[in-house]
Amino acid sequence: MSKTSHLGDKPVNRIGFGAMQLAGPGVFGPPRDPDAARAVLQRAVELGVDHIDTSQYYGPDVVNELIRETLRPYPENLRLVTKVGGRRDDRGAWLPWNRPEDLRQGVEDNLRSLQIERIDAVNLRLMDEDDPEDLLAEQLGVLEDMRREGKLDLIGISNAGTETVRRALELVDIACVQNAFSVVNRADEDELEFCAEHDIAFVPFFPLGSAFTGGPKQLAADPAIAEVAQKHGATPSQIALAWLLHRSERILLIPGTSSVQHLEENMAAGDIEFDEQDMARLAEARQLGDPLASAEH
């Protein structure tokens, strides 16, 4: 199992860091312990993380400001990736903000809050797959315009089905796809296979399952995951991350945490080696929506 892959033309370690959880509850407002949040970022870089996923609407501004305060001047090999397409209201609700002029402002807001002149990659976060097809062309068009202006380097897409990714590829170069995917949520297998066939990075969010549907508790309660975890002397969360690394060489991980201990555990998942029996057993993990999987939650 390779420990490195690439994001577009950029070589990266396959375990990065998702910074969303560094904000306050509900990804809104400041963290309870800003020093602890900064310690997680610092330790991530010390452990070899060279791919951080963030967004200006985490907080808003809170997470980007923590990254800037902790890591700037940024390590030369650090890839900062953001997303646009949404915003927060005064009470923290998540709202679409996806017209071309909104996306342009979103990129500028990320550049401002991170204090950089160009961001390595920007993901278009689709809030509604039923948006008209011509809107996708306009959305990707403004990101391509900003790429040519030197404001961003790579374009990605998030929360997109296979046909949407296919349409996007006809319009611009797509470097990565961010969709929900995990050992307990394999609904996007087709999207993963499409990315592998087209040499596009696949970046799962909710790699431990969604916290809204049980998350790590569901992993620990699953007999297949618990069995493999015991065999390897690992936590169920580590097994879930290792499964993703073994599932496809084009998968890049961005697990998030606000704890240095959990960060170190997540990074150690890259050292777990599975055999065919492990992968076959994990294929039996209960999926989200299975009544047995959600009975305790």
Backbone as numpy.savetxt, mean C-alpha at the origin, in Angstrom:
# Nx Ny Nz CAx CAy CAz Cx Cy Cz
13.20 -17.06 -3.03 12.36 -15.86 -3.03 13.24 -14.62 -3.03
13.04 -13.78 -4.04 13.82 -12.55 -4.13 13.34 -11.53 -3.10
14.28 -10.80 -2.50 13.92 -9.76 -1.54 13.84 -8.38 -2.17
14.15 -8.30 -3.47 14.06 -7.02 -4.17 13.23 -7.20 -5.44
12.64 -6.11 -5.88 11.90 -6.09 -7.14 12.03 -4.67 -7.68
11.05 -4.21 -8.43 11.16 -2.85 -8.93 9.79 -2.19 -9.00
9.81 -0.90 -8.82 8.64 -0.03 -8.94 8.89 0.81 -10.16
8.21 0.48 -11.27 8.60 1.09 -12.53 10.03 0.69 -12.84
10.88 1.69 -13.06 12.30 1.42 -13.33 13.16 1.55 -12.07
12.52 1.63 -10.89 13.25 1.88 -9.66 13.39 0.59 -8.85
14.61 0.12 -8.60 14.77 -1.05 -7.74 14.40 -0.71 -6.30
13.65 -1.60 -5.67 13.24 -1.39 -4.28 13.25 -2.71 -3.54
13.41 -2.63 -2.22 13.20 -3.80 -1.38 11.71 -4.12 -1.37
11.39 -5.40 -1.32 9.99 -5.79 -1.48 9.13 -5.49 -0.27
9.74 -5.26 0.89 8.97 -4.84 2.06 9.23 -3.36 2.29
8.21 -2.56 2.03 8.26 -1.13 2.29 7.47 -0.80 3.54
6.95 0.41 3.59 6.22 0.86 4.78 5.04 1.71 4.36
3.85 1.37 4.88 2.66 2.18 4.68 2.46 3.09 5.87
2.46 4.40 5.63 2.53 5.37 6.72 1.16 5.79 7.25
0.08 5.26 6.71 -1.26 5.72 7.07 -1.51 5.69 8.58
-1.06 4.63 9.26 -1.38 4.46 10.67 -0.63 5.42 11.59
0.24 6.25 11.04 0.96 7.20 11.88 0.10 8.40 12.27
-1.04 8.58 11.60 -1.95 9.66 11.99 -2.74 9.22 13.22
-3.64 10.10 13.66 -4.47 9.80 14.82 -5.55 8.79 14.48
-6.45 8.51 15.43 -7.53 7.55 15.21 -8.35 7.92 13.98
-8.68 6.90 13.17 -9.42 7.17 11.95 -8.60 7.85 10.88
-7.27 7.80 11.01 -6.35 8.44 10.07 -6.65 9.94 10.01
-6.99 10.51 11.16 -7.41 11.90 11.21 -6.77 12.57 12.43
-6.16 13.73 12.20 -5.53 14.46 13.29 -4.18 13.87 13.66
-3.52 14.47 14.66 -2.18 14.05 15.03 -2.17 12.75 15.83
-1.05 12.03 15.83 -0.96 10.82 16.64 -0.90 11.16 18.12
-1.26 10.18 18.94 -1.19 10.40 20.39 0.25 10.64 20.83
1.21 9.98 20.14 2.62 10.08 20.52 3.46 10.37 19.27
3.63 11.65 18.92 4.40 11.98 17.71 5.83 11.45 17.75
6.46 11.43 18.92 7.83 10.92 19.01 7.89 9.44 18.63
6.87 8.68 19.05 6.83 7.26 18.70 6.65 7.09 17.20
5.85 7.94 16.59 5.64 7.87 15.14 6.95 8.15 14.40
7.67 9.15 14.87 8.96 9.47 14.23 9.95 8.31 14.42
9.90 7.66 15.58 10.80 6.53 15.83 10.53 5.39 14.86
9.26 5.15 14.53 8.92 4.10 13.57 9.51 4.42 12.20
9.37 5.66 11.76 9.92 6.05 10.46 11.43 5.91 10.43
12.08 6.35 11.49 13.54 6.27 11.54 14.01 4.82 11.52
13.32 3.98 12.30 13.70 2.56 12.36 13.43 1.88 11.02
12.37 2.26 10.35 12.07 1.66 9.04 13.23 1.88 8.08
13.73 3.09 8.01 14.84 3.38 7.11 16.09 2.62 7.56
16.32 2.53 8.87 17.48 1.78 9.38 17.41 0.31 8.96
16.18 -0.24 8.87 16.00 -1.65 8.52 15.99 -1.90 7.02
16.18 -0.85 6.23 16.29 -1.03 4.79 15.07 -0.67 3.99
14.05 -0.10 4.64 12.88 0.34 3.88 13.29 1.47 2.93
12.99 1.30 1.65 13.30 2.35 0.66 12.08 2.70 -0.18
10.89 2.38 0.35 9.61 2.64 -0.35 8.58 2.95 0.73
8.19 4.22 0.83 7.20 4.64 1.81 5.96 5.12 1.08
4.82 4.57 1.46 3.54 4.94 0.87 2.82 5.90 1.82
2.35 7.01 1.29 1.74 8.04 2.12 0.67 8.76 1.31
0.07 9.78 1.90 -0.81 10.70 1.18 -1.02 11.95 2.01
-1.21 13.06 1.32 -1.47 14.32 2.01 -2.78 14.24 2.78
-3.74 13.44 2.31 -5.02 13.40 3.02 -5.02 12.46 4.22
-3.86 11.89 4.57 -3.72 11.20 5.85 -3.47 12.26 6.92
-4.49 12.58 7.64 -4.30 13.58 8.69 -5.36 14.67 8.70
-5.51 15.47 7.64 -4.61 15.68 6.50 -3.29 16.34 6.91
-2.31 16.22 6.08 -0.97 16.80 6.23 -0.14 16.13 7.32
-0.80 15.53 8.33 -0.09 15.05 9.52 1.02 14.06 9.15
0.68 13.04 8.36 1.65 11.98 8.07 2.79 12.51 7.20
2.47 13.29 6.18 3.54 13.86 5.35 4.47 14.74 6.16
3.91 15.50 7.09 4.75 16.36 7.93 5.65 15.54 8.84
5.15 14.43 9.37 5.99 13.54 10.19 7.14 12.97 9.35
6.81 12.55 8.12 7.85 12.02 7.23 8.90 13.09 6.95
8.46 14.29 6.65 9.39 15.39 6.35 10.25 15.72 7.55
9.64 15.87 8.72 10.39 16.24 9.92 11.41 15.18 10.31
11.08 13.91 10.05 11.93 12.81 10.49 13.03 12.46 9.49
12.72 12.51 8.20 13.61 11.91 7.20 14.26 12.90 6.25
13.80 14.15 6.23 14.41 15.12 5.33 15.67 15.70 5.97
16.78 15.78 5.23 16.95 15.44 3.80 16.81 13.93 3.58
16.05 13.59 2.59 15.68 12.20 2.36 16.87 11.39 1.84
16.99 10.12 2.29 18.01 9.24 1.71 17.87 9.18 0.19
18.98 9.11 -0.49 18.97 9.17 -1.95 18.15 8.05 -2.57
18.14 6.87 -1.91 17.44 5.73 -2.50 16.00 5.60 -2.03
15.50 6.54 -1.22 14.15 6.43 -0.69 13.12 6.84 -1.73
12.15 5.97 -1.98 11.08 6.25 -2.93 9.83 6.63 -2.16
9.36 7.84 -2.38 8.14 8.32 -1.75 6.99 8.20 -2.75
5.93 7.53 -2.31 4.78 7.27 -3.18 3.53 7.81 -2.49
2.70 8.52 -3.24 1.49 9.07 -2.66 0.29 8.69 -3.52
-0.87 9.14 -3.08 -2.08 8.91 -3.85 -2.94 10.16 -3.82
-3.71 10.34 -4.86 -4.64 11.45 -4.98 -5.98 10.91 -5.44
-7.03 11.71 -5.25 -8.36 11.29 -5.66 -9.37 11.39 -4.55
-8.90 11.71 -3.34 -9.79 11.85 -2.20 -9.38 13.03 -1.34
-10.25 13.38 -0.40 -9.95 14.41 0.57 -10.73 14.12 1.84
-10.48 14.89 2.89 -11.19 14.74 4.16 -11.99 16.01 4.45
-13.16 15.84 5.07 -13.86 17.04 5.52 -13.43 17.36 6.96
-14.05 18.36 7.55 -13.63 18.83 8.87 -13.84 17.80 9.97
-14.67 16.82 9.71 -14.93 15.78 10.71 -14.23 14.47 10.38
-13.43 14.48 9.34 -12.64 13.30 9.00 -13.27 12.36 8.02
-14.43 12.71 7.45 -15.05 11.83 6.46 -14.19 11.79 5.19
-14.24 10.64 4.49 -13.49 10.45 3.25 -14.39 10.84 2.08
-13.95 11.76 1.27 -14.76 12.25 0.16 -13.99 12.17 -1.16
-14.68 11.91 -2.27 -14.01 11.95 -3.57 -13.52 13.37 -3.87
-12.39 13.43 -4.51 -11.82 14.73 -4.94 -11.01 14.42 -6.19
-11.75 14.14 -7.26 -11.12 13.43 -8.37 -11.28 14.09 -9.74
-11.74 15.34 -9.78 -11.71 16.05 -11.05 -10.27 16.38 -11.41
-9.96 16.58 -12.67 -8.57 16.85 -13.04 -7.92 17.98 -12.24
-8.67 19.08 -12.02 -8.10 20.19 -11.25 -7.87 19.80 -9.80
-8.71 18.88 -9.26 -8.51 18.40 -7.90 -7.23 17.57 -7.80
-7.03 16.71 -8.79 -5.84 15.85 -8.79 -4.56 16.68 -8.88
-4.59 17.69 -9.71 -3.42 18.57 -9.81 -3.14 19.22 -8.45
-4.19 19.71 -7.80 -3.99 20.33 -6.49 -3.51 19.30 -5.48
-4.01 18.07 -5.60 -3.57 17.01 -4.69 -2.09 16.72 -4.81
-1.59 16.65 -6.03 -0.15 16.45 -6.23 0.63 17.62 -5.64
0.19 18.83 -5.91 0.88 20.01 -5.38 0.86 20.01 -3.85
-0.24 19.58 -3.25 -0.32 19.53 -1.79 0.69 18.52 -1.22
0.88 17.40 -1.91 1.87 16.42 -1.46 3.29 16.97 -1.60
3.56 17.62 -2.72 4.89 18.21 -2.90 5.17 19.24 -1.80
4.17 20.05 -1.49 4.32 21.08 -0.46 4.58 20.47 0.91
3.74 19.50 1.30 3.85 18.97 2.65 5.08 18.09 2.85
5.55 17.46 1.79 6.79 16.67 1.87 8.03 17.52 1.60
7.82 18.71 1.09 8.91 19.62 0.70 9.87 18.95 -0.29
9.29 18.52 -1.39 10.07 17.96 -2.48 9.59 18.60 -3.78
10.43 18.52 -4.81 10.08 19.10 -6.10 9.44 18.08 -7.04
9.73 16.80 -6.80 9.14 15.75 -7.62 8.92 14.53 -6.75
7.77 13.89 -6.92 7.47 12.69 -6.15 7.68 11.46 -7.03
8.14 10.38 -6.43 8.54 9.22 -7.21 7.36 8.56 -7.92
6.22 8.47 -7.25 5.04 7.86 -7.88 3.78 8.42 -7.26
2.77 8.59 -8.10 1.45 9.06 -7.65 0.41 8.06 -8.11
-0.36 7.53 -7.17 -1.45 6.62 -7.49 -2.76 7.38 -7.59
-3.50 7.12 -8.65 -4.86 7.62 -8.78 -5.77 6.68 -8.01
-6.31 7.17 -6.89 -7.21 6.35 -6.06 -8.63 6.50 -6.58
-9.15 5.41 -7.15 -10.51 5.44 -7.68 -11.49 5.24 -6.54
-12.36 6.22 -6.34 -13.38 6.11 -5.31 -14.64 5.43 -5.82
-14.81 5.43 -7.15 -16.03 4.86 -7.72 -15.70 4.26 -9.08
-15.74 2.93 -9.14 -15.42 2.24 -10.40 -16.44 2.54 -11.49
-17.60 3.13 -11.11 -18.63 3.42 -12.10 -18.48 4.81 -12.73
-17.39 5.51 -12.40 -17.17 6.81 -13.04 -17.14 6.64 -14.56
-17.59 7.64 -15.32 -17.57 7.53 -16.78 -16.16 7.32 -17.31
-16.07 6.59 -18.41 -14.76 6.23 -18.97 -13.95 7.46 -19.35
-14.62 8.52 -19.83 -13.86 9.68 -20.25 -13.22 10.40 -19.07
-13.79 10.21 -17.85 -13.18 10.83 -16.67 -11.82 10.20 -16.40
-11.69 8.88 -16.59 -10.40 8.23 -16.38 -9.36 8.82 -17.31
-9.72 9.06 -18.54 -8.78 9.65 -19.49 -8.34 11.04 -19.02
-9.29 11.82 -18.51 -8.95 13.16 -18.02 -8.08 13.07 -16.77
-8.42 12.14 -15.89 -7.65 11.99 -14.65 -6.21 11.60 -14.94
-6.03 10.57 -15.75 -4.67 10.14 -16.07 -3.96 11.16 -16.94
-4.74 11.88 -17.74 -4.13 12.91 -18.58 -3.46 14.00 -17.76
-4.11 14.45 -16.69 -3.50 15.51 -15.89 -2.28 14.99 -15.14
-2.30 13.72 -14.73 -1.11 13.16 -14.08 0.03 13.03 -15.08
-0.29 12.65 -16.31 0.75 12.58 -17.34 1.30 13.97 -17.64
0.42 14.98 -17.66 0.90 16.35 -17.85 1.89 16.73 -16.75
1.57 16.38 -15.51 2.45 16.73 -14.39 3.74 15.91 -14.42
3.64 14.69 -14.96 4.88 13.90 -15.12 5.81 14.60 -16.10
5.26 15.08 -17.19 6.09 15.77 -18.19 6.61 17.11 -17.66
5.87 17.70 -16.72 6.33 18.94 -16.08 7.41 18.69 -15.03
7.69 17.43 -14.72 8.71 17.10 -13.73 8.21 17.06 -12.31
6.88 17.05 -12.11 6.31 17.03 -10.76 6.22 15.62 -10.18
6.19 14.62 -11.05 6.12 13.23 -10.60 6.82 12.36 -11.63
7.19 11.16 -11.19 7.95 10.28 -12.07 7.12 9.13 -12.61
6.37 8.46 -11.74 5.60 7.28 -12.13 4.13 7.47 -11.79
3.28 6.81 -12.57 1.84 6.86 -12.35 1.34 5.46 -12.00
0.52 5.38 -10.95 -0.12 4.14 -10.57 -1.61 4.33 -10.46
-2.31 3.24 -10.16 -3.77 3.30 -10.02 -4.17 2.39 -8.86
-5.19 2.79 -8.13 -5.57 2.08 -6.91 -7.07 1.79 -6.91
-7.41 0.60 -6.41 -8.81 0.19 -6.30 -9.42 0.01 -7.69
-8.66 -0.65 -8.56 -9.05 -0.76 -9.97 -9.19 -2.22 -10.39
-10.26 -2.50 -11.12 -10.44 -3.82 -11.70 -9.57 -4.01 -12.94
-9.51 -5.25 -13.41 -8.61 -5.57 -14.53 -8.93 -4.73 -15.76
-10.21 -4.57 -16.11 -10.55 -3.81 -17.31 -10.17 -2.34 -17.16
-10.29 -1.81 -15.94 -9.88 -0.42 -15.72 -8.37 -0.28 -15.87
-7.62 -1.24 -15.35 -6.16 -1.19 -15.51 -5.80 -1.31 -16.98
-6.52 -2.16 -17.69 -6.26 -2.32 -19.13 -6.50 -1.00 -19.87
-7.62 -0.32 -19.54 -7.91 0.97 -20.17 -6.85 2.00 -19.80
-6.44 1.97 -18.55 -5.42 2.93 -18.10 -4.12 2.75 -18.88
-3.75 1.49 -19.13 -2.51 1.20 -19.86 -2.56 1.71 -21.29
-3.76 1.80 -21.84 -3.89 2.34 -23.20 -3.68 3.84 -23.23
-3.74 4.47 -22.05 -3.64 5.93 -21.97 -2.26 6.40 -21.51
-1.68 5.72 -20.51 -0.38 6.11 -19.95 0.37 4.85 -19.52
1.64 5.00 -19.21 2.39 3.90 -18.60 1.95 3.79 -17.13
1.61 2.59 -16.71 1.21 2.33 -15.33 2.31 1.53 -14.64
2.82 2.06 -13.54 3.93 1.42 -12.83 3.47 0.48 -11.74
2.28 0.75 -11.16 1.85 -0.07 -10.04 0.33 -0.04 -9.91
-0.19 -1.09 -9.30 -1.61 -1.19 -8.98 -1.73 -1.47 -7.50
-2.50 -0.66 -6.80 -2.75 -0.85 -5.36 -4.20 -1.29 -5.17
-4.37 -2.54 -4.77 -5.70 -3.09 -4.49 -5.67 -3.86 -3.18
-6.83 -4.06 -2.59 -6.91 -4.91 -1.40 -6.61 -6.35 -1.80
-5.72 -7.00 -1.04 -5.35 -8.38 -1.35 -4.62 -8.95 -0.15
-4.93 -10.19 0.18 -4.26 -10.85 1.31 -4.55 -12.33 1.25
-3.96 -13.07 2.15 -4.19 -14.51 2.21 -5.65 -14.81 2.55
-6.37 -13.86 3.15 -7.78 -14.06 3.47 -8.70 -13.23 2.56
-8.13 -12.61 1.55 -8.93 -11.85 0.59 -8.26 -11.92 -0.77
-8.56 -12.97 -1.50 -7.91 -13.19 -2.80 -8.85 -12.86 -3.95
-9.80 -11.98 -3.71 -10.78 -11.63 -4.75 -10.13 -11.02 -5.98
-8.96 -10.38 -5.80 -8.31 -9.70 -6.93 -7.18 -10.53 -7.55
-7.34 -11.85 -7.55 -6.35 -12.72 -8.19 -6.16 -12.35 -9.66
-7.25 -12.03 -10.35 -7.14 -11.70 -11.78 -6.30 -10.44 -11.98
-6.50 -9.45 -11.11 -5.74 -8.21 -11.22 -4.25 -8.48 -10.97
-3.96 -9.33 -9.99 -2.57 -9.69 -9.71 -1.94 -10.37 -10.92
-2.65 -11.32 -11.52 -2.11 -12.03 -12.68 -1.89 -11.08 -13.85
-2.81 -10.14 -14.04 -2.66 -9.16 -15.11 -1.39 -8.34 -14.89
-1.17 -7.91 -13.65 0.04 -7.12 -13.36 1.30 -7.94 -13.60
1.29 -9.20 -13.18 2.47 -10.04 -13.40 2.76 -10.21 -14.89
1.71 -10.40 -15.68 1.88 -10.57 -17.12 2.42 -9.31 -17.79
2.08 -8.14 -17.25 2.49 -6.87 -17.85 3.63 -6.21 -17.10
4.25 -6.96 -16.18 5.41 -6.47 -15.42 5.09 -5.17 -14.68
3.94 -5.16 -14.04 3.51 -4.03 -13.23 3.57 -4.44 -11.76
4.08 -3.58 -10.91 4.11 -3.89 -9.49 2.69 -3.95 -8.94
2.42 -4.94 -8.10 1.13 -5.08 -7.44 1.37 -4.84 -5.95
0.70 -3.82 -5.41 0.97 -3.37 -4.05 -0.30 -3.54 -3.22
-0.42 -4.61 -2.44 -1.66 -4.86 -1.72 -1.84 -3.89 -0.55
-3.06 -3.30 -0.45 -3.38 -2.68 0.82 -4.24 -3.67 1.62
-4.34 -3.46 2.91 -4.92 -4.45 3.83 -4.23 -5.80 3.67
-2.88 -5.86 3.72 -2.18 -7.13 3.52 -2.42 -8.13 4.65
-2.95 -7.65 5.78 -3.29 -8.54 6.89 -4.80 -8.71 6.99
-5.51 -8.39 5.92 -6.96 -8.34 6.00 -7.37 -7.00 6.60
-8.56 -6.58 6.32 -9.01 -5.29 6.82 -9.29 -5.34 8.31
-8.85 -4.29 9.01 -9.17 -4.17 10.43 -10.68 -4.12 10.65
-11.44 -3.71 9.62 -12.89 -3.61 9.73 -13.56 -4.98 9.68
-12.81 -6.01 9.27 -13.38 -7.36 9.16 -12.58 -8.37 9.97
-11.89 -7.91 10.98 -11.19 -8.83 11.86 -9.69 -8.69 11.84
-9.11 -8.38 10.66 -7.67 -8.14 10.58 -6.85 -9.25 11.18
-5.81 -8.88 11.96 -4.94 -9.89 12.55 -5.66 -10.91 13.43
-6.78 -10.52 14.04 -7.53 -11.49 14.85 -8.07 -12.62 13.99
-8.53 -12.26 12.80 -9.01 -13.30 11.89 -7.88 -14.21 11.46
-6.70 -13.64 11.21 -5.55 -14.45 10.83 -5.23 -15.47 11.92
-5.19 -15.00 13.17 -4.82 -15.87 14.29 -5.84 -16.98 14.51
-7.11 -16.70 14.15 -8.17 -17.68 14.38 -8.28 -18.70 13.26
-7.54 -18.49 12.17 -7.65 -19.40 11.04 -6.77 -20.62 11.26
-7.30 -21.84 11.18 -6.49 -23.03 11.46 -5.30 -23.20 10.53
-5.48 -22.92 9.24 -4.37 -23.10 8.31 -3.23 -22.13 8.62
-3.57 -20.86 8.86 -2.53 -19.87 9.16 -1.85 -20.19 10.49
-2.65 -20.57 11.49 -2.09 -20.89 12.81 -1.14 -22.08 12.71
-1.49 -23.08 11.91 -0.64 -24.26 11.76 0.72 -23.90 11.14
0.70 -23.10 10.08 1.95 -22.72 9.42 2.76 -21.79 10.32
2.08 -20.93 11.06 2.78 -20.04 11.99 3.51 -20.84 13.06
2.85 -21.86 13.60 3.49 -22.69 14.62 4.70 -23.42 14.04
4.57 -23.92 12.84 5.67 -24.65 12.19 6.91 -23.78 12.06
6.71 -22.49 11.72 7.84 -21.60 11.46 8.23 -20.75 12.68
7.53 -20.92 13.79 7.82 -20.10 14.97 7.60 -18.63 14.69
6.53 -18.33 13.95 6.25 -16.96 13.51 4.85 -16.56 13.96
4.55 -15.27 13.87 3.21 -14.80 14.18 2.31 -15.00 12.96
0.99 -15.07 13.16 0.09 -15.16 12.01 0.26 -13.99 11.04
0.51 -12.81 11.56 0.71 -11.66 10.66 1.95 -11.84 9.80
3.02 -12.35 10.40 4.23 -12.61 9.62 3.97 -13.64 8.52
3.18 -14.65 8.83 2.85 -15.67 7.83 2.05 -15.05 6.69
1.12 -14.16 7.02 0.32 -13.51 5.98 1.19 -12.66 5.06
2.16 -11.95 5.62 3.05 -11.14 4.80 3.97 -12.03 3.95
4.49 -13.07 4.56 5.37 -13.98 3.82 4.62 -14.65 2.68
3.36 -14.99 2.90 2.55 -15.60 1.83 2.48 -14.67 0.62
2.29 -13.39 0.86 2.23 -12.43 -0.24 3.55 -12.39 -1.00
4.66 -12.39 -0.28 5.97 -12.36 -0.93 6.19 -13.60 -1.80
5.68 -14.75 -1.33 5.83 -15.98 -2.10 4.81 -16.08 -3.23
3.69 -15.38 -3.10 2.62 -15.52 -4.08 3.03 -14.99 -5.45
3.79 -13.89 -5.50 4.22 -13.34 -6.78 5.44 -12.46 -6.56
6.40 -12.59 -7.45 7.60 -11.75 -7.37 7.30 -10.28 -7.66
6.12 -10.00 -8.23 5.78 -8.61 -8.54 5.02 -7.91 -7.41
4.82 -8.63 -6.31 4.16 -8.02 -5.15 5.18 -7.23 -4.33
4.83 -5.97 -4.05 5.57 -5.13 -3.11 4.68 -4.90 -1.89
5.25 -5.04 -0.71 4.46 -4.89 0.51 4.64 -3.50 1.11
3.54 -2.98 1.67 3.61 -1.71 2.42 2.82 -1.86 3.73
3.19 -2.85 4.57 2.46 -2.98 5.83 2.67 -1.74 6.69
1.63 -1.35 7.39 1.71 -0.16 8.22 1.60 -0.50 9.69
2.20 0.33 10.51 2.13 0.17 11.96 2.61 1.45 12.60
2.18 1.66 13.84 2.70 2.80 14.61 3.60 2.31 15.74
4.01 1.03 15.67 4.83 0.40 16.71 6.15 -0.08 16.13
7.25 0.28 16.77 8.56 -0.21 16.32 8.62 -1.73 16.41
8.06 -2.30 17.46 8.08 -3.76 17.61 7.36 -4.43 16.44
6.18 -3.94 16.10 5.46 -4.54 14.97 6.18 -4.30 13.65
6.81 -3.15 13.51 7.60 -2.88 12.32 8.70 -3.93 12.16
9.42 -4.20 13.23 10.50 -5.17 13.17 9.98 -6.57 12.87
8.81 -6.91 13.42 8.20 -8.20 13.10 7.82 -8.27 11.63
7.25 -7.19 11.12 6.87 -7.17 9.70 8.08 -7.36 8.80
9.16 -6.66 9.10 10.37 -6.78 8.28 10.95 -8.19 8.33
10.84 -8.85 9.48 11.37 -10.20 9.62 10.60 -11.22 8.79
9.40 -10.86 8.36 8.62 -11.78 7.53 9.34 -12.09 6.23
10.23 -11.21 5.79 10.98 -11.44 4.56 11.98 -12.57 4.65
12.25 -13.05 5.88 13.21 -14.15 6.07 12.54 -15.51 6.14
11.21 -15.54 6.09 10.48 -16.81 6.19 10.42 -17.47 4.82
10.84 -18.71 4.76 10.81 -19.47 3.50 9.76 -20.56 3.58
8.85 -20.58 2.62 7.79 -21.58 2.56 8.15 -22.69 1.59
7.67 -23.91 1.86 7.75 -24.98 0.89 6.38 -25.17 0.25
6.28 -26.11 -0.66 5.01 -26.32 -1.37 3.89 -26.70 -0.43
4.23 -27.46 0.61 3.21 -27.86 1.57 2.65 -26.65 2.32
3.54 -25.71 2.67 3.07 -24.49 3.34 2.10 -23.73 2.46
2.46 -23.54 1.19 1.59 -22.77 0.30 0.26 -23.49 0.06
0.32 -24.82 -0.04 -0.91 -25.57 -0.22 -1.82 -25.45 1.00
-1.22 -25.49 2.19 -2.02 -25.35 3.41 -2.63 -23.96 3.51
-1.86 -22.94 3.17 -2.36 -21.57 3.25 -3.42 -21.28 2.20
-3.42 -22.05 1.12 -4.48 -21.89 0.12 -5.84 -22.23 0.71
-5.85 -22.93 1.85 -7.10 -23.32 2.51 -7.58 -22.28 3.51
-6.85 -21.18 3.65 -7.28 -20.14 4.59 -8.66 -19.62 4.22
-9.50 -19.40 5.22 -10.86 -18.93 4.99 -10.83 -17.52 4.43
-11.73 -17.27 3.48 -11.77 -15.98 2.81 -12.80 -15.04 3.44
-12.58 -13.75 3.31 -13.56 -12.78 3.77 -14.90 -13.09 3.12
-15.95 -13.00 3.90 -17.27 -13.34 3.40 -17.67 -14.77 3.71
-16.69 -15.61 4.06 -16.99 -16.96 4.52 -17.63 -16.86 5.91
-18.83 -17.38 6.12 -19.47 -17.27 7.43 -18.59 -17.79 8.57
-17.83 -18.84 8.31 -16.96 -19.38 9.35 -15.85 -18.39 9.67
-15.37 -17.66 8.66 -14.26 -16.74 8.87 -14.68 -15.55 9.71
-15.94 -15.14 9.58 -16.36 -13.92 10.26 -17.26 -14.18 11.47
-17.45 -15.43 11.83 -18.40 -15.76 12.88 -18.04 -15.13 14.23
-16.73 -15.01 14.48 -16.29 -14.49 15.78 -16.15 -12.98 15.79
-16.42 -12.33 14.68 -16.16 -10.90 14.56 -17.45 -10.16 14.22
